[in-house]
């Protein structure tokens, strides 16, 4: 408890649970499919898009987010509602198609002569054959007023040995005409993996001519953000390829390693822009790859999350982003908390009147469970984005009954053992051996229900299920590590063995309970 309290109230951090959309408002994003020409949007594409967006939003944490649709076909609107103040990066990630391709490099335009000289003098990034091959970003360009040199694409470069088709006649002209200093260019290019591509580094520093894709995003099995194993360097994204992807990657890197620069490089293209273009010196086996590019921790985690959950089948544009005020307001929140407090008061009164001294232990256990739950809300909100909504509060209120049930099972077992003629100390030990199986079975059923409900539901229902599962686990810890030891300690005291009716285990109460059972 002390460790959890220190963690929750760590200086410089938030010391209150994160509240959900219905309690503190949030952000609503309205997205529309991007339609070009005679393209049509099928219901299956919309459903897949909604599923991927929901996975991405849930990846931000247990955030009570809702993803819904309105309209059909070209008029479809996808509405995403996220509690709290939402960073612009989150909104941008919702519409990101995350189309990833690996393409052989045909030519690179370094821009000004100064940049070209700098790039020539600097070592070219490389991809090694280790378990975590490096794929660092190419050197960045520096600002220069010098005119940009013309870079032609040699005809032989349009026929790399690992490709069979050739580029169209205008490919070289398009490469020369591309201006990476324009913002509209850096918004991404149409990336058809079967066609040749001219595009820019995502920071606009370099211009690339690229062959058709060797691998696509479907060849990626998983993606995670991490720091280099050496501990030095910026964040990176580690990729694990599928079986087919690993074979294609091994064959491609084997062919690329035999070429001269820049044809021994492959561009990692995300949504039409080059993230990195490492050189290949040897075949890379094992199905592992790494994307680096001076990522911040947030950028690396965001990229890994997008790649992990897959590409959107359709492009999206943001129609509207608006902040929403709380839908329930402070009055409703106070009413919900008051209802929970009143229910807790009734449980406390029942425990004290019926179990006397044992009831005091039960109330102390309930208080400890409540404090632990509150501290966990703070910690989980900070660590994984858990947000507390009215549905979550309902889950916590339900947990009061679950926790009280554990005490009642134990206390009634103690009385059963006393009626069988055992002394209090022996009755407490024997009762726990029988009661703990019942407690574990009951809590397992509650936890199983919470898990099933969490994985089969969406929106605020998941918050209810998560809170119910969390409080069920807390109940087990409190019953085993607090209630049972405290009852065992109390059973050794002279007063509890005195037979007073205020102990809750007096012979008078046990006899009256037995008489009541016989009469029934």
C-alpha positions as CSV (number, residue, x, y, z in Angstrom):
1,X,0.0,0.0,0.0
2,X,2.8,2.4,0.9
3,X,4.6,1.6,-2.4
4,X,1.4,2.1,-4.4
5,X,0.6,5.4,-2.6
6,X,4.1,6.7,-3.4
7,X,3.7,5.7,-7.0
8,X,0.3,7.4,-7.2
9,X,1.3,10.6,-5.5
10,X,4.7,10.9,-7.1
11,X,5.8,14.6,-7.3
12,X,5.3,16.3,-10.6
13,X,2.5,13.9,-11.7
14,X,-1.2,14.0,-11.8
15,X,-2.7,12.9,-8.4
16,X,-6.3,12.3,-9.6
17,X,-8.0,9.7,-11.8
18,X,-8.4,10.6,-15.5
19,X,-12.1,11.2,-16.1
20,X,-13.9,9.9,-19.2
21,X,-15.9,11.7,-21.8
22,X,-19.2,11.7,-19.9
23,X,-17.6,13.3,-16.9
24,X,-15.1,15.8,-18.3
25,X,-15.8,16.1,-22.0
26,X,-13.4,15.3,-24.9
27,X,-12.8,15.5,-28.6
28,X,-15.0,14.4,-31.5
29,X,-13.4,13.8,-34.9
30,X,-15.6,13.3,-38.0
31,X,-13.8,11.5,-40.9
32,X,-14.9,11.1,-44.5
33,X,-13.6,8.5,-47.0
34,X,-11.4,10.0,-49.8
35,X,-13.0,9.1,-53.2
36,X,-11.1,9.6,-56.5
37,X,-12.7,9.3,-59.9
38,X,-15.3,6.5,-60.1
39,X,-14.0,4.7,-57.0
40,X,-16.8,3.3,-54.8
41,X,-16.7,2.6,-51.1
42,X,-18.1,-0.9,-50.1
43,X,-19.7,-1.6,-46.7
44,X,-16.9,-4.2,-46.1
45,X,-14.2,-1.5,-46.5
46,X,-16.0,0.8,-44.1
47,X,-16.4,-2.0,-41.5
48,X,-12.7,-2.9,-41.8
49,X,-11.8,0.8,-41.4
50,X,-13.9,1.2,-38.3
51,X,-12.4,-1.9,-36.8
52,X,-8.8,-0.7,-37.4
53,X,-9.6,2.8,-36.1
54,X,-11.1,1.3,-33.0
55,X,-8.0,-0.8,-32.4
56,X,-5.8,2.2,-32.8
57,X,-7.9,4.3,-30.4
58,X,-8.0,1.4,-27.9
59,X,-4.2,1.3,-28.3
60,X,-4.0,4.7,-26.6
61,X,-5.3,3.1,-23.4
62,X,-8.6,2.0,-21.9
63,X,-10.1,5.4,-23.0
64,X,-13.8,4.7,-23.3
65,X,-13.6,5.9,-26.9
66,X,-16.5,5.3,-29.3
67,X,-16.2,4.8,-33.1
68,X,-19.5,4.9,-35.0
69,X,-20.6,5.5,-38.6
70,X,-23.4,7.5,-40.3
71,X,-24.6,7.3,-43.8
72,X,-23.7,4.8,-46.5
73,X,-21.4,4.7,-49.6
74,X,-19.9,8.0,-50.6
75,X,-21.8,9.7,-47.8
76,X,-20.4,7.6,-45.0
77,X,-19.1,9.5,-42.0
78,X,-16.9,7.9,-39.3
79,X,-17.3,9.6,-36.0
80,X,-14.6,9.0,-33.3
81,X,-15.2,10.3,-29.8
82,X,-12.2,10.4,-27.4
83,X,-12.4,11.5,-23.8
84,X,-10.2,14.4,-22.6
85,X,-8.0,16.8,-24.5
86,X,-6.7,15.0,-27.5
87,X,-3.3,15.8,-29.0
88,X,-3.2,16.7,-32.7
89,X,-0.9,13.7,-33.3
90,X,-3.7,11.3,-32.3
91,X,-6.1,12.9,-34.7
92,X,-3.6,12.7,-37.5
93,X,-3.0,9.0,-36.7
94,X,-6.7,8.2,-37.1
95,X,-6.7,9.2,-40.7
96,X,-3.2,7.7,-41.6
97,X,-3.5,4.9,-44.1
98,X,-0.2,3.5,-43.0
99,X,0.7,2.1,-46.4
100,X,4.2,0.7,-46.0
101,X,6.4,-0.4,-49.0
102,X,10.0,-1.4,-49.4
103,X,11.4,-0.2,-52.7
104,X,14.8,-0.4,-54.5
105,X,16.4,3.0,-54.9
106,X,17.2,4.0,-58.5
107,X,18.5,7.6,-57.9
108,X,18.8,10.2,-55.2
109,X,18.9,13.9,-55.6
110,X,20.7,15.5,-52.6
111,X,19.6,19.0,-53.6
112,X,22.2,21.8,-53.3
113,X,25.9,21.1,-54.1
114,X,26.8,21.6,-50.4
115,X,24.3,18.9,-49.4
116,X,25.5,16.6,-52.1
117,X,29.1,17.0,-51.0
118,X,28.2,16.5,-47.4
119,X,26.2,13.4,-48.3
120,X,29.1,12.0,-50.3
121,X,31.6,12.6,-47.5
122,X,29.3,11.0,-44.8
123,X,29.0,7.3,-44.5
124,X,25.8,5.9,-46.1
125,X,23.4,4.3,-43.7
126,X,23.5,0.5,-44.0
127,X,21.4,-2.5,-43.1
128,X,23.4,-5.3,-41.6
129,X,22.7,-9.0,-41.3
130,X,22.3,-8.9,-37.5
131,X,19.1,-9.7,-35.7
132,X,18.3,-6.0,-35.5
133,X,19.5,-4.5,-38.8
134,X,20.0,-0.8,-38.9
135,X,17.9,1.3,-41.2
136,X,19.0,4.8,-40.4
137,X,17.6,7.8,-42.2
138,X,19.7,9.3,-44.9
139,X,21.7,12.5,-44.2
140,X,19.5,15.6,-43.8
141,X,19.9,18.6,-46.1
142,X,20.9,22.0,-44.8
143,X,19.4,25.2,-46.0
144,X,21.2,26.8,-48.9
145,X,20.4,29.5,-51.4
146,X,22.3,27.7,-54.2
147,X,20.4,26.6,-57.2
148,X,19.2,23.0,-57.1
149,X,21.2,20.9,-59.6
150,X,19.4,18.8,-62.3
151,X,19.7,15.1,-61.7
152,X,19.0,12.8,-64.5
153,X,18.0,9.2,-64.3
154,X,20.3,7.0,-66.3
155,X,18.3,4.5,-68.6
156,X,20.2,1.5,-67.1
157,X,18.9,2.5,-63.6
158,X,15.3,2.1,-64.8
159,X,16.0,-1.6,-65.1
160,X,17.3,-2.8,-61.8
161,X,18.3,-6.5,-61.8
162,X,15.6,-7.4,-59.2
163,X,12.7,-5.9,-61.3
164,X,11.4,-7.1,-64.6
165,X,9.2,-4.2,-65.7
166,X,10.6,-0.8,-66.8
167,X,9.5,2.7,-66.0
168,X,7.4,4.9,-68.3
169,X,9.0,7.4,-70.6
170,X,8.1,10.4,-68.4
171,X,9.6,8.9,-65.3
172,X,12.9,10.8,-65.6
173,X,11.1,14.1,-66.3
174,X,8.8,13.6,-63.3
175,X,11.9,13.0,-61.1
176,X,13.5,16.2,-62.3
177,X,10.3,18.2,-61.9
178,X,9.5,17.2,-58.4
179,X,10.1,20.0,-55.8
180,X,10.5,18.6,-52.2
181,X,10.4,22.1,-50.7
182,X,6.6,22.4,-51.3
183,X,4.4,21.5,-48.4
184,X,1.7,19.8,-50.6
185,X,4.4,17.4,-51.9
186,X,5.3,16.4,-48.3
187,X,1.7,15.5,-47.6
188,X,2.4,12.2,-49.4
189,X,2.3,10.7,-52.9
190,X,0.0,8.1,-54.4
191,X,1.8,4.9,-53.6
192,X,0.9,2.1,-56.0
193,X,3.4,-0.7,-55.1
194,X,3.3,-2.1,-58.6
195,X,4.5,1.2,-60.2
196,X,7.7,3.2,-60.2
197,X,7.6,6.2,-57.8
198,X,9.3,9.6,-57.5
199,X,8.9,11.0,-54.0
200,X,10.7,12.9,-51.2
201,X,12.2,12.2,-47.8
202,X,9.6,13.0,-45.2
203,X,11.5,16.1,-44.0
204,X,11.8,17.3,-47.6
205,X,15.6,17.1,-47.7
206,X,16.1,14.4,-50.4
207,X,14.4,13.3,-53.6
208,X,14.2,9.7,-54.6
209,X,13.5,7.7,-57.8
210,X,12.2,4.3,-56.7
211,X,11.4,0.9,-58.4
212,X,8.3,-1.1,-57.7
213,X,7.9,-2.5,-54.1
214,X,9.9,-5.6,-52.9
215,X,7.7,-5.9,-49.8
216,X,4.5,-4.3,-48.5
217,X,2.9,-3.7,-45.1
218,X,1.1,-7.1,-45.4
219,X,4.5,-8.8,-45.0
220,X,4.8,-7.3,-41.5
221,X,3.8,-9.6,-38.6
222,X,4.4,-7.2,-35.7
223,X,5.9,-3.9,-34.9
224,X,7.3,-2.5,-31.6
225,X,9.0,0.8,-30.5
226,X,12.2,0.4,-28.6
227,X,15.6,2.0,-27.9
228,X,18.7,0.4,-29.4
229,X,20.1,-2.5,-27.4
230,X,23.4,-0.6,-27.0
231,X,21.5,2.1,-25.2
232,X,22.9,4.8,-27.5
233,X,20.8,6.4,-30.2
234,X,17.2,7.5,-30.8
235,X,14.0,5.5,-30.7
236,X,13.5,2.9,-33.4
237,X,10.7,0.6,-34.7
238,X,11.5,-3.1,-34.7
239,X,9.6,-5.2,-37.3
240,X,9.0,-8.9,-37.4
241,X,8.2,-10.2,-40.9
242,X,5.9,-13.0,-41.8
243,X,7.3,-16.2,-43.2
244,X,6.7,-15.1,-46.8
245,X,7.9,-11.6,-46.0
246,X,11.1,-12.9,-44.5
247,X,11.9,-15.0,-47.6
248,X,11.2,-12.0,-50.0
249,X,13.3,-9.7,-47.8
250,X,16.2,-12.2,-47.8
251,X,16.1,-12.6,-51.6
252,X,15.8,-8.8,-52.1
253,X,18.7,-7.9,-49.8
254,X,20.8,-10.6,-51.4
255,X,20.3,-9.0,-54.9
256,X,20.7,-5.4,-53.6
257,X,24.0,-6.1,-51.8
258,X,25.5,-7.0,-55.2
259,X,24.7,-3.5,-56.6
260,X,26.6,-0.2,-56.5
261,X,25.4,2.9,-54.7
262,X,22.7,4.1,-54.8
263,X,21.2,0.9,-56.3
264,X,22.2,-1.1,-53.2
265,X,19.8,0.9,-51.1
266,X,16.1,0.3,-50.5
267,X,13.6,3.0,-49.5
268,X,11.2,2.4,-46.6
269,X,8.1,4.2,-47.8
270,X,5.3,5.1,-45.4
271,X,2.2,6.8,-47.0
272,X,4.2,7.8,-50.1
273,X,7.2,9.4,-48.3
274,X,10.6,8.0,-47.6
275,X,11.2,7.3,-43.9
276,X,14.6,5.8,-44.4
277,X,16.8,4.5,-47.2
278,X,19.5,2.1,-45.8
279,X,22.2,0.5,-47.9
280,X,22.5,-3.2,-48.0
281,X,26.0,-4.8,-47.7
282,X,24.8,-8.4,-47.2
283,X,21.7,-10.5,-47.3
284,X,19.5,-10.0,-44.2
285,X,18.1,-13.2,-42.9
286,X,15.9,-14.1,-40.0
287,X,12.8,-12.0,-40.8
288,X,13.8,-9.1,-38.5
289,X,14.2,-5.5,-39.6
290,X,14.5,-2.1,-37.9
291,X,13.3,1.4,-39.0
292,X,15.2,4.3,-37.5
293,X,15.0,7.9,-38.4
294,X,15.7,10.2,-35.4
295,X,12.3,9.3,-34.0
296,X,11.1,10.7,-30.7
297,X,9.6,8.2,-28.3
298,X,6.1,9.4,-29.2
299,X,6.8,9.2,-32.9
300,X,8.2,5.7,-32.7
301,X,5.3,4.4,-30.6
302,X,2.8,6.0,-32.9
303,X,4.4,4.5,-36.0
304,X,4.7,1.0,-34.4
305,X,1.0,1.2,-33.4
306,X,-0.1,2.2,-36.8
307,X,1.9,-0.6,-38.5
308,X,0.8,-3.1,-35.9
309,X,-2.9,-2.6,-36.5
310,X,-2.6,-2.4,-40.2
311,X,-3.3,-0.1,-43.1
312,X,-6.7,1.5,-43.6
313,X,-8.4,0.1,-46.7
314,X,-9.6,3.5,-47.7
315,X,-8.1,7.0,-47.4
316,X,-9.7,9.4,-44.9
317,X,-9.9,13.2,-44.5
318,X,-10.8,15.1,-41.4
319,X,-14.1,17.0,-41.8
320,X,-14.3,18.4,-38.3
321,X,-12.6,18.3,-35.0
322,X,-14.4,19.7,-32.0
323,X,-14.2,19.7,-28.2
324,X,-17.3,18.5,-26.4
325,X,-18.4,19.6,-23.0
326,X,-19.3,16.9,-20.4
327,X,-22.6,15.3,-21.2
328,X,-23.5,14.5,-17.7
329,X,-22.0,17.4,-15.8
330,X,-21.0,17.9,-12.2
331,X,-24.6,17.4,-10.9
332,X,-24.9,13.9,-12.4
333,X,-21.4,13.0,-11.2
334,X,-22.3,14.0,-7.7
335,X,-25.5,12.1,-7.9
336,X,-23.7,9.0,-9.0
337,X,-21.1,9.3,-6.3
338,X,-23.8,9.9,-3.7
339,X,-25.7,6.8,-4.8
340,X,-22.5,4.8,-4.4
341,X,-21.8,6.3,-1.0
342,X,-25.4,5.5,0.2
343,X,-25.1,1.9,-1.0
344,X,-21.7,1.6,0.8
345,X,-23.3,3.1,4.0
346,X,-26.0,0.4,4.0
347,X,-23.5,-2.3,3.6
348,X,-21.4,-0.9,6.5
349,X,-24.4,-0.6,8.8
350,X,-25.4,-4.2,8.0
351,X,-21.9,-5.5,8.7
352,X,-21.6,-3.6,12.0
353,X,-25.0,-4.6,13.3
354,X,-24.8,-8.3,12.3
355,X,-21.1,-9.1,12.8
356,X,-20.2,-6.6,15.5
357,X,-16.4,-6.8,16.0
358,X,-16.0,-8.9,12.9
359,X,-18.0,-6.2,11.1
360,X,-15.4,-3.6,12.1
361,X,-12.7,-5.8,10.4
362,X,-15.0,-6.1,7.3
363,X,-15.5,-2.3,7.2
364,X,-11.7,-1.8,7.5
365,X,-11.2,-4.3,4.7
366,X,-13.7,-2.5,2.5
367,X,-12.0,0.8,3.2
368,X,-8.6,-0.7,2.3
369,X,-10.1,-2.1,-1.0
370,X,-11.6,1.3,-1.8
371,X,-8.3,3.2,-1.2
372,X,-6.4,0.6,-3.3
373,X,-8.9,0.9,-6.1
374,X,-8.6,4.7,-6.1
375,X,-4.8,4.5,-6.2
376,X,-5.0,2.0,-9.0
377,X,-7.2,4.4,-10.9
378,X,-4.6,7.1,-10.6
379,X,-1.7,4.9,-11.6
380,X,-3.4,3.2,-14.5
381,X,-4.7,6.6,-15.8
382,X,-1.1,7.8,-15.9
383,X,0.6,4.7,-17.2
384,X,-1.9,3.3,-19.7
385,X,-4.5,6.0,-20.2
386,X,-7.4,4.4,-18.2
387,X,-10.3,6.8,-17.9
388,X,-13.0,6.7,-15.3
389,X,-16.6,7.1,-16.5
390,X,-20.0,6.7,-15.0
391,X,-20.0,3.1,-16.2
392,X,-16.7,2.6,-14.4
393,X,-18.1,4.0,-11.3
394,X,-21.0,1.5,-11.6
395,X,-18.4,-1.3,-11.8
396,X,-16.8,0.0,-8.6
397,X,-20.2,0.1,-6.9
398,X,-21.0,-3.5,-7.9
399,X,-17.6,-4.5,-6.5
400,X,-18.7,-3.4,-3.0
401,X,-21.1,-6.3,-3.0
402,X,-18.5,-8.7,-4.3
403,X,-16.0,-7.7,-1.7
404,X,-18.6,-7.9,1.1
405,X,-19.6,-11.4,0.0
406,X,-16.1,-12.6,0.6
407,X,-16.2,-11.4,4.2
408,X,-19.7,-12.9,4.8
409,X,-18.6,-16.3,3.5
410,X,-15.6,-16.3,5.8
411,X,-17.5,-15.1,8.9
412,X,-20.3,-17.6,8.4
413,X,-17.8,-20.4,8.1
414,X,-16.3,-19.4,11.4
415,X,-19.7,-19.6,13.0
416,X,-20.3,-23.0,11.5
417,X,-17.1,-24.2,13.1
418,X,-18.0,-22.7,16.5
419,X,-21.4,-24.5,16.4
420,X,-19.5,-27.7,15.8
421,X,-17.8,-27.1,19.2
422,X,-14.4,-25.8,18.2
423,X,-12.6,-23.0,20.1
424,X,-12.4,-19.6,18.4
425,X,-8.8,-19.9,17.3
426,X,-9.2,-23.4,15.8
427,X,-12.5,-22.3,14.2
428,X,-10.9,-19.4,12.5
429,X,-8.2,-21.5,11.0
430,X,-10.5,-24.3,9.9
431,X,-13.1,-21.8,8.5
432,X,-10.4,-20.2,6.3
433,X,-9.4,-23.5,4.7
434,X,-13.0,-24.0,3.6
435,X,-14.0,-20.4,2.9
436,X,-11.0,-19.5,0.7
437,X,-12.1,-22.1,-2.0
438,X,-15.5,-20.5,-2.1
439,X,-14.1,-17.0,-2.3
440,X,-11.7,-17.9,-5.1
441,X,-14.5,-19.7,-7.0
442,X,-16.8,-16.8,-6.7
443,X,-14.2,-14.2,-7.6
444,X,-13.0,-16.4,-10.6
445,X,-16.6,-16.4,-12.0
446,X,-16.8,-12.6,-11.6
447,X,-13.4,-12.1,-13.2
448,X,-14.2,-14.4,-16.1
449,X,-17.4,-12.5,-16.7
450,X,-15.5,-9.2,-16.7
451,X,-12.9,-10.6,-19.2
452,X,-15.5,-11.9,-21.6
453,X,-17.5,-8.7,-21.4
454,X,-14.4,-6.6,-22.0
455,X,-13.4,-8.5,-25.1
456,X,-16.9,-8.8,-26.6
457,X,-18.0,-5.2,-26.0
458,X,-17.1,-1.7,-27.1
459,X,-17.4,1.8,-25.7
460,X,-18.4,2.4,-22.1
461,X,-19.3,-1.2,-21.4
462,X,-15.6,-2.0,-21.6
463,X,-14.9,0.5,-18.9
464,X,-17.5,-1.2,-16.7
465,X,-15.9,-4.6,-17.4
466,X,-12.3,-3.4,-16.8
467,X,-13.3,-1.8,-13.4
468,X,-15.2,-4.9,-12.4
469,X,-12.2,-7.2,-13.2
470,X,-9.7,-4.8,-11.4
471,X,-11.8,-4.6,-8.2
472,X,-12.3,-8.4,-8.2
473,X,-8.5,-8.9,-8.2
474,X,-8.2,-6.3,-5.4
475,X,-10.8,-8.2,-3.4
476,X,-8.6,-11.4,-3.5
477,X,-5.6,-9.5,-2.3
478,X,-7.5,-7.8,0.5
479,X,-9.2,-11.0,1.7
480,X,-5.9,-13.0,1.7
481,X,-3.4,-10.4,2.9
482,X,-5.5,-8.2,5.2
483,X,-8.9,-9.7,6.3
484,X,-7.7,-13.2,7.1
485,X,-4.5,-12.2,9.0
486,X,-6.5,-9.6,11.0
487,X,-9.2,-12.1,12.0
488,X,-6.6,-14.6,12.9
489,X,-4.9,-12.0,15.2
490,X,-8.2,-11.0,16.8
491,X,-9.0,-14.6,17.5
492,X,-5.9,-14.8,19.8
493,X,-7.1,-11.9,22.0
494,X,-8.7,-12.5,25.4
495,X,-11.7,-10.2,24.6
496,X,-12.7,-12.0,21.4
497,X,-12.7,-15.3,23.4
498,X,-14.6,-13.8,26.3
499,X,-18.0,-14.7,24.8
500,X,-19.3,-11.1,24.7
501,X,-22.2,-10.5,22.3
502,X,-20.2,-7.5,20.8
503,X,-17.6,-9.9,19.4
504,X,-20.0,-11.3,16.8
505,X,-18.9,-14.8,17.6
506,X,-20.5,-15.2,21.0
507,X,-22.2,-18.5,21.9
508,X,-25.5,-16.7,22.3
509,X,-25.5,-15.5,18.7
510,X,-24.4,-18.9,17.4
511,X,-27.2,-20.7,19.4
512,X,-29.8,-18.3,18.2
513,X,-28.7,-18.7,14.6
514,X,-28.9,-22.5,15.1
515,X,-32.4,-22.2,16.6
516,X,-33.5,-20.0,13.7
517,X,-32.3,-22.6,11.2
518,X,-34.1,-25.4,13.0
519,X,-37.4,-23.5,13.1
520,X,-37.1,-22.7,9.4
